[in-house]
Amino acid sequence: MSCSREGTSCSSGGCATSTMENHSQAEGGNADNELRERMGKIKHKILVLSGKGGVGKSTVAANVACSLAVKGFQTGLLDVDFHGPSIPTLLNLEGRPVYSGPAGLMPVEYNRGLKVMSMGFLLKNPDDAVIWRGPLKMQVMKQLLEEVMWGDLDYLIMDFPPGTGDEPLSIAQLIPDVDGAIIVTTPQNLSLNDVRKSIHFCHQVKIPVLGVIENMSGFICPHCQGVIDVFKKGGGETMAERMGVPFLGRIPMDPDIVEASDAGVPFMGTQPVSKVSVAFDGMVDCLVGKIEKNI
């Protein structure tokens, strides 16, 4: 990958992270203005949250972003899961260099409609553990928002770690005009109990809940194409109705999703007419409709 502008090539992180720190220190009091300027070029900002890990949140974030790009929207995907950045793997971008310069960091171009930035790009070794306390997480979060050169975007999708910790709280404090959050769950009670906490969190920090997605909602048999309710079905919709938040839809389990994810190709691009892709497409249409109508 080549860089057409003046800057430094940073493969896997130490240089890019240092540049972020130096740039932020040099700017000093101008940092807030820079944050507002960067974010002001992005029309819509959406958080993707989950109450617990293992529900397919990053897969949902990647496919929502790719679906938006396919529909013609200029889209950014920001992976701020410090402890398990999955987006580089899901999009086959592992090891891609990040270019930095006086103006900030250039996101990695996945295709003409989608730009990506992940903490995974900034680690010296992909197996390194990020062991940071809350204040440092918030500082790095702010730097990512200030210094990544997204340019003009229609949508910025932000993939967060599970739970209700420092990362989504930081965004709520730093970006007052977030459009809202997508909450990802699976149908069983174990996941739903944690998702309720995510919804309460959004209410407390005044982030609108754009909708709940019930992932892994039935298993599509690769032989007969019938659907088996492995983790039950409908729990996410019932919970959303009881809590008074929108329900965006269900995504069934499909063995091909695993193959696509391991190959680093979004499922939306490999199986455009599958039940999963049709479900994603309908949910993204619903999401765009809600946002464009200024819900």
C-alpha positions as CSV (number, residue, x, y, z in Angstrom):
1,M,0.0,0.0,0.0
2,S,1.4,3.4,-0.9
3,C,0.8,6.9,0.5
4,S,0.3,9.8,-1.9
5,R,0.8,12.5,0.8
6,E,3.7,13.5,2.9
7,G,3.8,11.4,6.0
8,T,5.2,8.3,7.8
9,S,4.3,4.7,7.0
10,C,3.5,2.9,10.3
11,S,3.0,-0.8,10.0
12,S,1.4,-2.2,13.2
13,G,1.6,0.6,15.5
14,G,4.4,2.0,17.6
15,C,5.0,4.8,15.2
16,A,1.4,5.6,14.7
17,T,0.6,5.6,18.4
18,S,3.6,7.9,19.1
19,T,2.5,10.2,16.4
20,M,-1.0,10.4,18.0
21,E,0.5,11.3,21.3
22,N,2.9,13.9,19.9
23,H,0.3,15.5,17.7
24,S,-2.1,15.8,20.6
25,Q,0.5,17.4,22.9
26,A,1.5,19.9,20.2
27,E,-2.1,20.9,19.6
28,G,-2.9,21.5,23.3
29,G,-5.8,23.9,23.6
30,N,-6.8,23.4,19.9
31,A,-7.7,19.8,20.5
32,D,-11.4,20.4,21.2
33,N,-11.7,22.6,18.1
34,E,-10.1,19.9,16.0
35,L,-12.5,17.3,17.4
36,R,-15.5,19.4,16.5
37,E,-14.0,20.0,13.1
38,R,-13.4,16.3,12.4
39,M,-16.7,15.2,13.7
40,G,-18.5,18.0,11.9
41,K,-17.7,16.4,8.6
42,I,-19.5,13.3,9.6
43,K,-23.3,13.4,9.2
44,H,-24.3,10.4,11.3
45,K,-22.5,8.6,14.1
46,I,-23.7,5.2,15.3
47,L,-22.5,3.1,18.2
48,V,-22.7,-0.7,18.0
49,L,-23.0,-2.1,21.6
50,S,-23.7,-5.4,23.3
51,G,-24.3,-6.4,26.9
52,K,-21.9,-9.3,26.7
53,G,-19.2,-10.8,24.4
54,G,-19.8,-13.6,21.9
55,V,-23.0,-12.3,20.4
56,G,-21.5,-11.3,17.0
57,K,-21.3,-7.6,17.6
58,S,-18.3,-7.0,15.4
59,T,-19.7,-9.1,12.6
60,V,-22.9,-7.0,12.7
61,A,-20.9,-3.8,12.8
62,A,-18.8,-4.8,9.8
63,N,-21.8,-6.0,7.7
64,V,-23.8,-2.9,8.6
65,A,-20.9,-0.7,7.4
66,C,-20.4,-2.7,4.2
67,S,-24.2,-2.6,3.5
68,L,-24.2,1.2,3.9
69,A,-21.2,1.5,1.5
70,V,-22.9,-0.7,-1.1
71,K,-26.0,1.5,-0.9
72,G,-23.8,4.5,-1.9
73,F,-23.1,6.1,1.5
74,Q,-19.6,7.2,2.3
75,T,-18.9,5.2,5.4
76,G,-16.3,4.9,8.1
77,L,-15.8,2.0,10.5
78,L,-14.0,2.7,13.7
79,D,-13.0,-0.3,15.8
80,V,-12.5,0.8,19.4
81,D,-12.6,-2.6,21.0
82,F,-9.2,-2.1,22.7
83,H,-9.1,-5.6,24.1
84,G,-10.3,-7.6,21.1
85,P,-10.1,-5.6,17.9
86,S,-11.8,-7.9,15.4
87,I,-12.5,-5.7,12.4
88,P,-9.0,-6.1,10.7
89,T,-9.6,-9.9,10.7
90,L,-13.2,-9.7,9.5
91,L,-12.2,-7.4,6.6
92,N,-8.8,-9.2,5.8
93,L,-6.9,-6.0,6.7
94,E,-4.5,-7.5,9.3
95,G,-1.0,-6.1,9.0
96,R,-2.0,-3.1,6.9
97,P,0.1,0.0,7.5
98,V,-1.3,3.2,8.9
99,Y,0.1,6.5,7.4
100,S,0.6,9.5,9.7
101,G,1.7,13.0,9.2
102,P,1.2,16.6,10.6
103,A,-2.5,16.5,9.8
104,G,-3.2,13.2,11.5
105,L,-3.8,9.5,10.7
106,M,-5.1,8.2,7.4
107,P,-7.7,5.4,7.8
108,V,-7.2,2.3,5.8
109,E,-9.3,2.2,2.5
110,Y,-11.3,-1.1,2.4
111,N,-13.0,0.0,-0.9
112,R,-14.1,3.3,-2.4
113,G,-17.0,3.7,-0.1
114,L,-15.6,2.3,3.2
115,K,-12.7,3.6,5.4
116,V,-11.5,1.7,8.4
117,M,-9.5,2.5,11.5
118,S,-8.9,0.0,14.3
119,M,-6.8,-0.3,17.4
120,G,-5.5,-3.5,15.8
121,F,-3.6,-1.4,13.2
122,L,-1.8,0.4,16.0
123,L,-0.5,-2.6,18.0
124,K,3.1,-3.6,17.5
125,N,2.1,-7.2,17.6
126,P,-1.5,-8.5,17.0
127,D,-1.1,-10.8,20.0
128,D,-0.3,-7.9,22.4
129,A,-2.7,-7.3,25.2
130,V,-3.9,-3.7,25.8
131,I,-3.7,-3.3,29.6
132,W,-4.9,0.3,30.2
133,R,-6.9,2.0,32.9
134,G,-9.9,4.1,32.2
135,P,-8.2,7.6,31.9
136,L,-5.8,6.3,29.3
137,K,-8.6,4.7,27.3
138,M,-10.4,7.9,27.3
139,Q,-7.3,9.8,26.2
140,V,-6.7,7.4,23.3
141,M,-10.4,7.4,22.3
142,K,-10.3,11.2,22.1
143,Q,-7.1,11.1,20.0
144,L,-8.7,8.6,17.6
145,L,-11.6,10.9,17.1
146,E,-9.5,14.0,16.8
147,E,-6.7,12.8,14.6
148,V,-8.1,10.2,12.1
149,M,-8.7,12.0,8.8
150,W,-12.1,10.6,7.8
151,G,-13.0,13.5,5.6
152,D,-16.6,13.9,4.6
153,L,-18.7,10.8,5.7
154,D,-22.4,10.0,5.6
155,Y,-22.0,7.4,8.4
156,L,-19.4,6.5,11.0
157,I,-20.1,3.1,12.6
158,M,-18.2,2.6,15.9
159,D,-17.7,-1.0,17.1
160,F,-17.3,-1.0,20.9
161,P,-16.2,-3.7,23.4
162,P,-19.0,-5.5,25.3
163,G,-20.5,-4.0,28.4
164,T,-21.1,-0.4,29.6
165,G,-17.5,0.7,30.4
166,D,-15.2,3.6,29.6
167,E,-15.4,3.5,25.8
168,P,-19.1,4.2,25.2
169,L,-19.1,6.6,28.1
170,S,-16.2,8.5,26.6
171,I,-18.1,8.8,23.3
172,A,-21.2,10.1,25.1
173,Q,-19.1,12.8,26.7
174,L,-17.0,13.7,23.7
175,I,-19.6,13.7,20.9
176,P,-22.9,15.2,22.0
177,D,-24.6,14.6,18.6
178,V,-24.3,10.8,18.4
179,D,-27.3,9.6,16.4
180,G,-27.8,6.6,18.6
181,A,-26.8,3.0,19.3
182,I,-27.5,-0.4,17.8
183,I,-27.8,-3.1,20.5
184,V,-26.8,-6.6,19.5
185,T,-28.1,-9.6,21.4
186,T,-28.8,-13.3,21.0
187,P,-32.2,-14.7,21.9
188,Q,-31.5,-16.5,25.2
189,N,-32.1,-15.0,28.6
190,L,-28.4,-15.0,29.5
191,S,-27.7,-12.4,26.8
192,L,-31.0,-10.5,27.2
193,N,-30.3,-9.8,30.9
194,D,-27.0,-8.0,30.0
195,V,-28.6,-6.2,27.0
196,R,-31.1,-4.6,29.3
197,K,-28.2,-3.0,31.1
198,S,-26.9,-1.6,27.8
199,I,-30.3,-0.1,27.1
200,H,-30.4,1.5,30.6
201,F,-26.9,2.8,30.1
202,C,-28.0,4.5,26.8
203,H,-31.0,6.1,28.6
204,Q,-28.7,7.4,31.4
205,V,-26.2,9.0,29.1
206,K,-28.9,10.2,26.7
207,I,-27.8,8.1,23.7
208,P,-30.9,7.2,21.6
209,V,-31.4,3.4,21.1
210,L,-31.9,3.1,17.3
211,G,-32.8,-0.5,17.7
212,V,-32.1,-4.1,18.9
213,I,-30.8,-6.7,16.6
214,E,-31.4,-10.4,17.5
215,N,-28.3,-12.2,16.2
216,M,-28.0,-16.0,15.9
217,S,-31.8,-16.2,15.7
218,G,-32.2,-19.7,14.4
219,F,-29.8,-22.0,12.5
220,I,-30.1,-22.4,8.8
221,C,-29.5,-26.0,7.9
222,P,-27.0,-26.2,5.0
223,H,-28.8,-29.3,3.6
224,C,-32.5,-28.5,3.7
225,Q,-32.3,-24.7,4.3
226,G,-34.8,-25.2,7.2
227,V,-34.3,-23.1,10.4
228,I,-33.7,-24.7,13.8
229,D,-34.1,-22.5,16.9
230,V,-30.9,-23.4,18.7
231,F,-30.9,-20.4,21.1
232,K,-34.7,-20.0,21.1
233,K,-36.2,-17.2,19.0
234,G,-38.0,-13.9,19.6
235,G,-36.4,-13.0,22.9
236,G,-34.8,-9.9,21.6
237,E,-38.0,-8.6,20.0
238,T,-40.0,-9.3,23.2
239,M,-37.4,-7.6,25.3
240,A,-37.3,-4.5,23.0
241,E,-41.1,-4.2,23.1
242,R,-41.2,-4.4,26.9
243,M,-38.4,-1.7,27.2
244,G,-40.0,0.6,24.6
245,V,-37.1,0.5,22.1
246,P,-37.3,-0.3,18.4
247,F,-36.6,-3.8,17.1
248,L,-34.6,-3.9,13.9
249,G,-34.8,-7.6,13.1
250,R,-33.3,-11.0,13.3
251,I,-30.2,-12.5,11.8
252,P,-30.2,-16.3,11.5
253,M,-27.0,-18.4,12.0
254,D,-25.5,-19.6,8.8
255,P,-22.3,-21.8,8.5
256,D,-21.2,-19.7,5.6
257,I,-20.9,-16.7,7.9
258,V,-18.0,-18.5,9.7
259,E,-16.3,-19.2,6.4
260,A,-16.7,-15.6,5.2
261,S,-15.5,-14.1,8.5
262,D,-12.4,-16.4,8.6
263,A,-11.7,-15.4,5.0
264,G,-12.0,-11.7,5.8
265,V,-14.9,-11.1,3.4
266,P,-18.1,-9.5,4.7
267,F,-21.0,-11.9,4.3
268,M,-23.0,-9.2,2.5
269,G,-20.5,-9.4,-0.3
270,T,-20.3,-13.2,-0.7
271,Q,-23.9,-14.2,-0.4
272,P,-26.1,-11.2,-1.4
273,V,-29.3,-13.2,-1.8
274,S,-29.0,-15.4,1.3
275,K,-31.4,-15.1,4.2
276,V,-28.7,-13.5,6.3
277,S,-27.9,-10.8,3.7
278,V,-31.6,-10.1,3.0
279,A,-32.0,-9.7,6.8
280,F,-29.1,-7.3,7.0
281,D,-30.3,-5.3,4.0
282,G,-33.7,-4.8,5.4
283,M,-32.4,-3.8,8.8
284,V,-30.0,-1.2,7.3
285,D,-32.8,0.2,5.1
286,C,-34.9,0.5,8.3
287,L,-32.0,2.1,10.2
288,V,-31.4,4.6,7.4
289,G,-35.0,5.5,7.2
290,K,-35.2,6.2,11.0
291,I,-32.1,8.4,10.9
292,E,-32.9,10.3,7.8
293,K,-36.3,11.1,9.3
294,N,-34.5,12.5,12.4
295,I,-36.2,10.2,14.9
